[in-house]
Amino acid sequence: MLEKINLDKTKWSTIQKELNNYSWIMTNLDNQNDEFVSRFSKFYKLNLGIKNAIHKEGFFNLLKLSILSKNDNLPYILKKLAIITNRNEISFSSKIAATVNPQLPVVDKCILGHLKINRPSYGNLDYRIQKSLEMYDQIVGAYQKFLESNEGEKVIAIFDKEIHLPDIQLTRVKKLDFILWQTRN
């Protein structure tokens, strides 16, 4: 699935900028004020996917609850967010889980494109949720396999050379997220 990444097309300056935004979000998890909501929404492009104000409020309530309870259980989060929005929000659910546990990858169109995985688009909501969870397991497996490979070691070493980390520990999974977000195949 993920064997080689063409780092010649990686936008390192954009990674650095976005990493600073991510660092701010992660150091302000306990203070979900208007600035936090705005910066989180912009970073994860929440406003493009969840436009309804009630749904957005429900999203941030679920995020806060997940952080307080340290709950990174994606099936639980996905089902709760589906109750709020009546949609299969695998991408935004994964962003909640990955915020609680940075060892988890996120789901978005860039990641799916690199892995050549299609999100489920047919069937009733319960079926799409089930298929999304299966898809997520594929992503987790692909990340693990890649990060354990020689190519994965090389990519992470290049990341570490190119990027100045702000005052935050960054997991190898998060480093790979940032690379995939800013590398076009």
C-alpha positions as a printed NumPy array, in Angstrom:
array([[  0.   ,   0.   ,   0.   ],
       [  2.574,   2.554,   1.098],
       [  5.997,   1.564,  -0.13 ],
       [  7.77 ,   4.697,  -1.306],
       [  7.199,   8.411,  -0.819],
       [  8.657,  10.875,  -3.315],
       [ 10.095,  13.402,  -0.866],
       [ 11.17 ,  15.656,  -3.761],
       [  7.57 ,  16.884,  -3.79 ],
       [  7.353,  17.433,  -0.032],
       [  6.572,  20.985,   1.094],
       [  8.876,  21.172,   4.124],
       [  8.168,  24.847,   4.844],
       [  4.435,  24.105,   4.951],
       [  5.055,  21.176,   7.291],
       [  7.007,  23.48 ,   9.6  ],
       [  4.197,  26.057,   9.619],
       [  1.475,  23.46 ,  10.15 ],
       [  3.537,  21.727,  12.828],
       [  3.606,  24.997,  14.773],
       [ -0.213,  25.146,  14.517],
       [ -0.486,  21.51 ,  15.625],
       [  1.836,  22.181,  18.56 ],
       [ -0.331,  25.096,  19.688],
       [ -3.463,  22.914,  19.506],
       [ -1.877,  20.065,  21.45 ],
       [ -0.602,  22.366,  24.208],
       [ -4.015,  24.027,  24.588],
       [ -6.277,  20.967,  24.773],
       [ -7.456,  21.913,  28.252],
       [ -8.513,  25.408,  27.192],
       [-11.087,  24.965,  24.449],
       [-12.001,  28.617,  24.091],
       [-12.997,  30.413,  20.867],
       [ -9.381,  30.657,  19.684],
       [ -8.888,  26.92 ,  20.209],
       [-12.067,  26.103,  18.275],
       [-11.03 ,  28.424,  15.461],
       [ -7.478,  27.083,  15.196],
       [ -8.519,  23.433,  15.501],
       [-11.234,  23.96 ,  12.87 ],
       [ -8.797,  25.611,  10.48 ],
       [ -6.025,  23.049,  11.011],
       [ -8.323,  20.059,  10.447],
       [-10.58 ,  21.815,   7.906],
       [-13.582,  21.159,  10.125],
       [-15.533,  24.05 ,   8.596],
       [-15.508,  22.309,   5.203],
       [-17.115,  19.156,   6.575],
       [-19.208,  20.141,   9.568],
       [-21.046,  23.342,   8.752],
       [-24.074,  23.026,  11.026],
       [-23.42 ,  24.985,  14.247],
       [-25.172,  22.391,  16.423],
       [-23.127,  19.585,  14.851],
       [-19.928,  21.579,  15.34 ],
       [-20.781,  22.208,  18.987],
       [-21.471,  18.476,  19.376],
       [-18.113,  17.71 ,  17.763],
       [-16.235,  19.909,  20.245],
       [-18.21 ,  18.511,  23.187],
       [-17.222,  15.009,  22.051],
       [-13.606,  16.125,  21.624],
       [-13.566,  17.602,  25.143],
       [-15.171,  14.489,  26.64 ],
       [-12.721,  12.23 ,  24.786],
       [ -9.75 ,  14.261,  26.016],
       [-10.991,  14.309,  29.625],
       [-11.659,  10.562,  29.637],
       [ -8.575,   9.786,  27.505],
       [-10.9  ,   7.872,  25.181],
       [ -9.281,   7.177,  21.807],
       [-11.722,   4.365,  20.958],
       [-12.476,   5.137,  17.312],
       [-15.599,   2.935,  16.993],
       [-17.122,   4.668,  20.02 ],
       [-16.189,   8.155,  18.769],
       [-17.418,   7.439,  15.24 ],
       [-20.778,   6.142,  16.466],
       [-21.245,   9.1  ,  18.837],
       [-20.393,  11.598,  16.095],
       [-22.786,   9.782,  13.729],
       [-25.56 ,  10.297,  16.29 ],
       [-24.733,  14.01 ,  16.372],
       [-24.447,  14.552,  12.598],
       [-26.371,  11.589,  11.151],
       [-23.343,  11.063,   8.879],
       [-20.356,   8.742,   8.618],
       [-17.682,  11.145,   9.862],
       [-14.691,   8.776,   9.836],
       [-12.284,  11.597,   9.011],
       [-13.322,  13.885,  11.859],
       [-13.726,  10.965,  14.262],
       [-10.164,   9.883,  13.512],
       [ -8.996,  13.432,  14.233],
       [-10.579,  13.259,  17.687],
       [ -8.981,   9.846,  18.35 ],
       [ -5.583,  11.056,  17.058],
       [ -5.802,  14.182,  19.205],
       [ -6.322,  12.027,  22.29 ],
       [ -3.675,   9.521,  21.148],
       [ -1.027,  10.845,  18.723],
       [  0.038,   7.237,  18.049],
       [ -3.067,   6.967,  15.837],
       [ -3.187,   8.144,  12.209],
       [ -5.874,  10.384,  10.821],
       [ -8.115,   9.688,   7.859],
       [ -8.418,  12.259,   5.104],
       [ -8.324,  12.362,   1.329],
       [ -4.531,  12.853,   1.216],
       [ -3.869,   9.796,   3.369],
       [ -6.414,   7.715,   1.445],
       [ -4.874,   8.837,  -1.846],
       [ -1.383,   7.776,  -0.803],
       [ -2.695,   4.416,   0.378],
       [ -5.   ,   4.004,  -2.648],
       [ -7.998,   3.312,  -0.414],
       [-11.526,   4.499,  -1.183],
       [-13.881,   5.533,   1.581],
       [-17.2  ,   3.669,   1.653],
       [-19.833,   5.627,  -0.251],
       [-22.847,   3.334,  -0.471],
       [-25.123,   1.481,   1.896],
       [-26.907,   2.63 ,   5.012],
       [-25.123,   4.54 ,   7.747],
       [-24.379,   1.495,   9.917],
       [-22.852,  -0.333,   6.94 ],
       [-20.676,   2.675,   5.979],
       [-19.506,   2.983,   9.589],
       [-18.575,  -0.706,   9.675],
       [-16.683,  -0.4  ,   6.367],
       [-14.97 ,   2.795,   7.576],
       [-13.682,   1.001,  10.657],
       [-12.336,  -1.798,   8.451],
       [-10.709,   0.857,   6.252],
       [ -9.155,   2.455,   9.34 ],
       [ -7.665,  -0.874,  10.37 ],
       [ -6.046,  -1.028,   6.911],
       [ -4.566,   2.443,   7.433],
       [ -3.187,   1.555,  10.87 ],
       [ -1.644,  -1.611,   9.409],
       [ -0.151,   0.262,   6.44 ],
       [  1.385,   2.891,   8.744],
       [  2.845,   0.242,  11.029],
       [  4.302,  -1.758,   8.142],
       [  5.781,   1.344,   6.491],
       [  7.256,   2.78 ,   9.693],
       [  8.932,  -0.557,  10.456],
       [ 10.485,  -0.731,   6.96 ],
       [ 13.864,   0.603,   5.847],
       [ 12.057,   3.157,   3.673],
       [ 10.018,   4.306,   6.672],
       [ 13.176,   4.701,   8.767],
       [ 14.722,   6.766,   5.967],
       [ 11.653,   9.018,   5.618],
       [ 11.502,   9.697,   9.362],
       [ 15.247,  10.46 ,   9.441],
       [ 14.775,  12.998,   6.628],
       [ 11.825,  14.542,   8.487],
       [ 13.973,  14.875,  11.612],
       [ 16.727,  16.551,   9.568],
       [ 14.402,  18.969,   7.73 ],
       [ 12.027,  19.985,  10.518],
       [ 12.681,  21.944,  13.696],
       [ 10.313,  20.562,  16.295],
       [  8.565,  23.069,  18.527],
       [  8.259,  22.283,  22.234],
       [  6.312,  19.102,  21.624],
       [  7.081,  15.426,  21.314],
       [  5.996,  14.173,  17.909],
       [  5.257,  10.501,  17.291],
       [  6.499,   8.732,  14.184],
       [  2.863,   8.32 ,  13.152],
       [  2.296,  12.081,  13.367],
       [  5.49 ,  12.721,  11.383],
       [  4.168,  10.408,   8.675],
       [  0.788,  12.184,   8.763],
       [  2.526,  15.519,   8.158],
       [  4.638,  14.12 ,   5.326],
       [  1.652,  12.538,   3.582],
       [ -0.415,  15.732,   3.974],
       [  2.279,  17.757,   2.223],
       [  3.59 ,  15.308,  -0.374],
       [  1.766,  14.9  ,  -3.636],
       [  2.336,  11.724,  -5.633]])
